[in-house]
């Protein structure tokens, strides 16, 4: 509609007083035209503002989009070899992204994505070993990768705790490796709750310091190290569903660990463990005393092959020559095979077993007393050939 149309429209009243345009003065008509021009100017201004707004929005979006893509393709990274020192733990089975996140958390690299970009191009990346590494802060991702691939960067102490070691023997191994006095491990062992022990352990670490290979923090305390070992036990217990399986077997989880510790202490080869477990079940069910030398030697805190008549009179609840049933707690720290054997003994009627050749870890089993006497003689023959053992 143009200006002429406004006046030819019979329904349009530019003055708002109901009078037809023909009866208006020239002054009134000029006022109408000014008002119409203002409306047109305002309309054009609104349109221009809308266009400017859209350009601003889409223009900013373009900039942000470019920045996002650039950040994705070229993630932020430091340059150079970095400064200072920081110890970083790379855990078992860590992927490139997990390693990157760990390095970013410790301010070794600027972004995990920058490290992952380097990791995916490095053919030796999969050879990065778990453990503690001496790194520097604010390193380029390529420099960080080079350190992780350098064996000299390993900062921690690796140690393997054999299955069947007693707690005190474990402390001695750890003390030798770390330089932390045995007394500090003994003191830390008394902090049962702080170590994360399961409730059924009743605050005792014996039986719950899980054997295996460990990467020890070079700056770690005795308490942190024991906590790490207890955490491994808890992980194994969850993975094997120990509590539920113990309940199915109508046993307390602590009883399973105690039984497993006996199996571990008496066992030679892994294949013997389920049989030893069956001997324990059979003797307990028949009301027979276990009469295990290992329990007496545990009470005496000694390690040897034979015990004396005097040893057998040791007044200790761990002496299974004097007391029927299982001892009051574990006598060693069992591994996964012993724990499995404790819950799943092999079928059999055996009541006795003797290590007839300890050197080669040969154990023989018997059901009758006559059979027991026969295999005991085999052990005595081995002793005669190996005096002093």
C-alpha positions as CSV (number, residue, x, y, z in Angstrom):
1,X,0.0,0.0,0.0
2,X,1.4,3.5,-1.0
3,X,0.6,6.9,0.3
4,X,-2.3,7.3,-2.2
5,X,-3.8,4.1,-1.2
6,X,-4.0,5.4,2.4
7,X,-6.3,8.2,1.4
8,X,-8.4,6.2,-1.1
9,X,-9.1,3.5,1.5
10,X,-12.6,4.3,2.8
11,X,-11.8,2.6,6.1
12,X,-8.5,4.4,6.8
13,X,-8.6,7.3,9.2
14,X,-5.1,8.8,9.5
15,X,-6.2,11.5,12.0
16,X,-8.1,9.2,14.3
17,X,-11.1,11.7,14.6
18,X,-13.5,10.2,12.1
19,X,-13.3,13.1,9.6
20,X,-12.7,12.3,5.9
21,X,-9.3,13.4,4.4
22,X,-10.9,16.0,2.1
23,X,-11.9,18.1,5.1
24,X,-8.4,18.4,6.5
25,X,-6.2,21.4,6.2
26,X,-2.8,21.3,4.5
27,X,-1.2,21.5,7.9
28,X,-3.0,18.3,9.0
29,X,-2.0,16.5,5.8
30,X,1.7,17.4,6.3
31,X,1.5,16.0,9.8
32,X,0.1,12.7,8.5
33,X,2.9,12.4,5.9
34,X,5.6,13.0,8.6
35,X,4.1,10.4,10.8
36,X,4.1,7.9,7.9
37,X,7.8,8.6,7.1
38,X,8.7,8.0,10.7
39,X,6.9,4.6,10.5
40,X,8.8,3.6,7.4
41,X,12.1,4.7,8.9
42,X,11.4,2.7,12.1
43,X,10.5,-0.4,9.9
44,X,13.7,-0.1,7.9
45,X,15.7,0.3,11.2
46,X,14.1,-2.8,12.7
47,X,14.9,-4.8,9.6
48,X,18.5,-3.7,9.5
49,X,18.8,-4.5,13.3
50,X,17.4,-8.0,12.7
51,X,19.9,-8.6,9.8
52,X,22.8,-7.3,12.0
53,X,21.7,-9.6,14.8
54,X,21.6,-12.6,12.5
55,X,25.0,-11.8,11.0
56,X,26.4,-11.4,14.5
57,X,25.0,-14.7,15.7
58,X,26.0,-16.8,12.6
59,X,29.3,-15.0,12.4
60,X,30.1,-15.8,16.1
61,X,28.9,-19.3,15.5
62,X,31.3,-19.6,12.7
63,X,34.2,-18.4,14.8
64,X,33.3,-20.7,17.6
65,X,32.8,-23.6,15.2
66,X,36.3,-23.0,13.8
67,X,37.8,-22.7,17.3
68,X,36.1,-26.0,18.2
69,X,37.4,-27.8,15.2
70,X,40.9,-26.3,15.6
71,X,40.9,-27.4,19.3
72,X,39.8,-30.9,18.2
73,X,42.4,-31.3,15.5
74,X,45.1,-29.3,17.3
75,X,44.5,-29.8,21.0
76,X,46.5,-27.6,23.4
77,X,49.9,-28.8,24.2
78,X,53.0,-27.6,26.0
79,X,56.3,-27.3,24.3
80,X,59.7,-28.4,25.5
81,X,61.0,-30.8,28.1
82,X,59.2,-29.3,31.1
83,X,60.5,-28.4,34.5
84,X,60.6,-29.7,38.1
85,X,59.7,-33.3,39.0
86,X,56.5,-35.2,39.7
87,X,55.9,-38.9,40.3
88,X,53.1,-40.4,38.2
89,X,51.6,-43.9,38.5
90,X,50.6,-45.7,35.3
91,X,48.3,-48.5,36.4
92,X,48.0,-52.0,35.0
93,X,46.1,-52.1,31.7
94,X,45.8,-48.3,31.4
95,X,44.8,-47.2,27.9
96,X,46.3,-44.2,26.0
97,X,43.3,-42.0,27.1
98,X,43.7,-43.1,30.7
99,X,47.4,-42.4,30.7
100,X,46.7,-39.0,29.1
101,X,44.1,-38.1,31.7
102,X,46.6,-39.1,34.5
103,X,49.3,-37.0,33.0
104,X,47.0,-34.0,32.6
105,X,45.8,-34.4,36.2
106,X,49.4,-34.1,37.3
107,X,50.1,-31.1,35.0
108,X,52.6,-33.1,33.0
109,X,50.8,-32.5,29.7
110,X,48.4,-29.6,28.9
111,X,45.7,-31.9,27.6
112,X,44.9,-35.6,27.5
113,X,43.8,-35.3,23.9
114,X,47.2,-33.9,22.8
115,X,48.9,-36.9,24.5
116,X,46.4,-39.4,22.9
117,X,47.3,-37.9,19.5
118,X,50.9,-38.7,20.1
119,X,50.1,-42.1,21.6
120,X,48.1,-43.3,18.6
121,X,51.1,-42.4,16.3
122,X,53.7,-44.1,18.5
123,X,54.2,-47.8,17.5
124,X,55.9,-48.6,20.8
125,X,53.1,-47.1,22.9
126,X,51.7,-50.5,23.9
127,X,55.0,-51.4,25.5
128,X,54.6,-48.8,28.3
129,X,54.8,-50.7,31.5
130,X,52.7,-50.1,34.7
131,X,54.5,-48.5,37.5
132,X,55.7,-45.2,38.9
133,X,57.5,-42.7,36.6
134,X,59.6,-39.7,37.3
135,X,58.1,-37.0,35.0
136,X,58.4,-33.2,34.7
137,X,55.6,-30.6,34.7
138,X,54.4,-28.9,31.6
139,X,56.1,-31.2,29.1
140,X,55.1,-31.5,25.5
141,X,53.2,-34.7,24.8
142,X,56.0,-36.1,22.7
143,X,58.5,-35.5,25.4
144,X,56.2,-37.2,28.0
145,X,55.9,-40.2,25.7
146,X,59.7,-40.4,25.4
147,X,60.1,-40.5,29.1
148,X,57.4,-43.2,29.5
149,X,59.3,-45.3,27.0
150,X,62.6,-44.8,28.8
151,X,63.2,-47.5,31.5
152,X,65.4,-45.1,33.4
153,X,62.3,-43.0,34.1
154,X,60.9,-45.8,36.3
155,X,60.8,-44.3,39.8
156,X,59.1,-47.0,41.8
157,X,60.2,-50.3,43.4
158,X,58.8,-53.4,41.9
159,X,58.4,-56.4,44.3
160,X,56.7,-59.8,44.1
161,X,55.3,-61.2,47.3
162,X,55.1,-65.0,47.1
163,X,52.0,-66.8,48.1
164,X,51.9,-68.3,51.6
165,X,54.2,-65.7,53.2
166,X,53.2,-64.7,56.7
167,X,52.6,-61.0,57.5
168,X,55.9,-60.6,59.4
169,X,57.8,-62.2,56.4
170,X,56.0,-59.8,54.1
171,X,57.1,-56.8,56.2
172,X,60.7,-58.0,56.0
173,X,60.5,-58.3,52.2
174,X,58.9,-54.8,51.9
175,X,61.5,-53.3,54.4
176,X,64.4,-54.7,52.3
177,X,62.9,-53.3,49.1
178,X,61.8,-49.9,50.4
179,X,64.1,-49.1,53.3
180,X,61.1,-48.6,55.6
181,X,61.8,-50.3,58.9
182,X,59.8,-53.4,59.8
183,X,58.5,-51.7,62.9
184,X,56.7,-49.1,60.7
185,X,54.9,-51.9,58.9
186,X,54.0,-53.6,62.2
187,X,52.6,-50.3,63.5
188,X,50.7,-49.7,60.3
189,X,49.2,-53.2,60.4
190,X,47.4,-52.3,63.7
191,X,45.4,-49.6,61.8
192,X,43.0,-52.2,60.5
193,X,40.1,-49.9,59.6
194,X,42.4,-47.3,57.9
195,X,43.9,-50.1,55.7
196,X,40.4,-51.0,54.3
197,X,40.3,-54.5,55.8
198,X,36.9,-56.2,55.4
199,X,34.8,-56.4,58.5
200,X,35.2,-60.1,58.8
201,X,39.0,-59.7,59.2
202,X,38.4,-58.3,62.6
203,X,41.2,-55.8,62.3
204,X,43.9,-58.5,61.6
205,X,46.0,-58.2,58.4
206,X,47.2,-61.8,58.4
207,X,45.6,-63.6,55.5
208,X,44.6,-60.3,53.8
209,X,47.9,-59.0,52.4
210,X,47.3,-60.4,49.0
211,X,50.4,-61.9,47.3
212,X,51.5,-60.9,43.8
213,X,53.6,-58.3,42.0
214,X,53.4,-54.7,43.2
215,X,54.7,-51.3,41.9
216,X,55.5,-49.4,45.1
217,X,55.3,-45.7,45.3
218,X,58.8,-44.4,46.0
219,X,57.3,-41.8,48.3
220,X,54.7,-44.2,49.8
221,X,54.5,-44.9,53.6
222,X,54.2,-48.3,55.2
223,X,50.5,-47.7,55.7
224,X,50.0,-46.8,52.0
225,X,51.8,-50.0,50.9
226,X,49.8,-52.3,53.2
227,X,46.6,-50.5,52.1
228,X,47.5,-51.3,48.5
229,X,47.9,-55.0,49.3
230,X,44.6,-55.1,51.2
231,X,42.9,-53.4,48.3
232,X,44.2,-56.1,46.1
233,X,42.6,-58.7,48.4
234,X,39.3,-56.9,48.4
235,X,39.4,-56.7,44.6
236,X,40.1,-60.5,44.4
237,X,37.3,-61.2,46.9
238,X,34.8,-59.2,44.8
239,X,35.9,-60.8,41.6
240,X,35.6,-64.3,43.0
241,X,32.4,-63.5,44.9
242,X,34.0,-64.8,48.0
243,X,31.3,-63.7,50.5
244,X,28.4,-65.2,48.5
245,X,30.3,-68.5,47.9
246,X,31.2,-68.7,51.6
247,X,27.5,-68.2,52.5
248,X,26.6,-71.0,50.0
249,X,29.1,-73.3,51.7
250,X,27.7,-72.3,55.1
251,X,30.9,-70.7,56.2
252,X,32.0,-67.2,57.3
253,X,34.3,-65.5,54.8
254,X,37.0,-65.4,57.5
255,X,36.7,-69.2,57.9
256,X,37.4,-69.5,54.1
257,X,40.5,-67.3,54.4
258,X,41.8,-69.3,57.4
259,X,41.2,-72.6,55.6
260,X,42.9,-71.2,52.5
261,X,45.9,-70.1,54.5
262,X,46.3,-73.7,55.8
263,X,46.0,-75.1,52.2
264,X,48.6,-72.6,51.0
265,X,51.0,-73.3,53.8
266,X,50.8,-77.0,53.4
267,X,50.6,-77.1,49.6
268,X,53.4,-77.7,47.1
269,X,52.0,-77.8,43.6
270,X,48.8,-76.0,42.7
271,X,47.2,-79.3,41.7
272,X,47.6,-80.5,45.3
273,X,45.7,-77.7,46.8
274,X,42.1,-79.0,46.3
275,X,43.2,-82.4,47.7
276,X,44.7,-80.8,50.8
277,X,41.5,-78.8,51.2
278,X,39.5,-82.1,51.1
279,X,41.7,-83.6,53.9
280,X,40.9,-80.6,56.1
281,X,37.2,-81.0,55.4
282,X,37.3,-84.7,56.1
283,X,39.2,-84.4,59.3
284,X,37.0,-81.6,60.7
285,X,33.9,-83.5,59.8
286,X,35.2,-86.6,61.6
287,X,36.2,-84.6,64.6
288,X,39.9,-85.4,64.1
289,X,42.5,-82.8,65.1
290,X,44.3,-81.4,62.0
291,X,47.8,-81.9,63.5
292,X,49.5,-79.6,61.1
293,X,53.1,-78.8,61.8
294,X,52.7,-75.5,60.0
295,X,50.3,-74.2,62.6
296,X,52.7,-75.1,65.4
297,X,55.6,-73.4,63.6
298,X,53.4,-70.3,63.1
299,X,52.8,-70.1,66.8
300,X,56.6,-70.4,67.3
301,X,57.2,-67.9,64.5
302,X,59.7,-70.3,62.9
303,X,60.2,-72.0,59.5
304,X,61.5,-75.6,59.3
305,X,60.5,-79.0,58.0
306,X,60.0,-80.9,61.2
307,X,58.8,-80.3,64.8
308,X,59.9,-81.8,68.1
309,X,57.7,-83.4,70.8
310,X,58.4,-80.3,72.8
311,X,57.1,-78.1,69.9
312,X,53.9,-80.1,69.9
313,X,53.1,-79.0,73.4
314,X,53.3,-75.3,72.6
315,X,50.4,-73.7,74.5
316,X,48.8,-71.7,71.6
317,X,45.3,-71.7,70.1
318,X,47.2,-72.1,66.8
319,X,48.5,-75.5,67.9
320,X,46.3,-78.0,66.0
321,X,47.8,-80.9,67.8
322,X,46.3,-79.6,71.0
323,X,43.1,-78.0,69.7
324,X,40.5,-79.5,67.3
325,X,39.1,-77.6,64.3
326,X,40.7,-74.7,62.5
327,X,43.0,-72.3,64.2
328,X,41.5,-68.9,65.3
329,X,42.8,-67.1,62.2
330,X,44.9,-67.4,59.0
331,X,48.6,-68.6,59.3
332,X,49.7,-67.2,55.9
333,X,48.5,-65.0,53.1
334,X,46.9,-67.3,50.5
335,X,46.7,-66.7,46.8
336,X,43.7,-67.1,44.4
337,X,44.3,-70.9,43.9
338,X,44.2,-71.6,47.6
339,X,41.1,-69.5,48.1
340,X,39.4,-71.4,45.3
341,X,40.5,-74.8,46.7
342,X,39.1,-73.8,50.1
343,X,35.7,-73.3,48.6
344,X,35.9,-76.2,46.1
345,X,37.8,-79.2,47.6
346,X,38.4,-82.2,45.4
347,X,36.2,-85.2,46.0
348,X,38.0,-87.9,47.9
349,X,38.3,-89.9,51.2
350,X,41.9,-88.8,52.1
351,X,42.6,-88.1,55.8
352,X,46.4,-87.7,55.5
353,X,49.0,-86.1,53.3
354,X,52.8,-85.9,53.6
355,X,55.4,-84.0,51.5
356,X,57.5,-87.1,50.6
357,X,59.9,-85.0,48.5
358,X,59.9,-81.4,49.6
359,X,62.7,-80.5,47.1
360,X,60.5,-81.4,44.2
361,X,57.3,-80.4,45.9
362,X,55.9,-84.0,45.8
363,X,53.0,-84.6,48.2
364,X,51.3,-88.0,48.6
365,X,47.8,-88.6,50.1
366,X,46.4,-91.5,52.2
367,X,43.1,-92.6,53.6
368,X,44.1,-95.3,56.1
369,X,46.7,-95.3,58.8
370,X,48.7,-98.1,57.1
371,X,48.9,-95.9,54.0
372,X,50.0,-92.9,56.1
373,X,52.8,-95.0,57.7
374,X,54.0,-96.0,54.2
375,X,54.2,-92.5,52.8
376,X,55.8,-91.2,56.0
377,X,58.6,-93.7,55.5
378,X,59.2,-92.2,52.1
379,X,59.6,-88.8,53.7
380,X,62.1,-90.3,56.3
381,X,64.1,-91.7,53.5
382,X,64.2,-88.3,51.8
383,X,65.5,-86.9,55.1
384,X,68.2,-89.4,55.4
385,X,69.4,-88.4,51.9
386,X,69.2,-84.7,52.8
387,X,70.6,-84.4,56.3
388,X,70.1,-81.2,58.2
389,X,66.7,-80.5,56.4
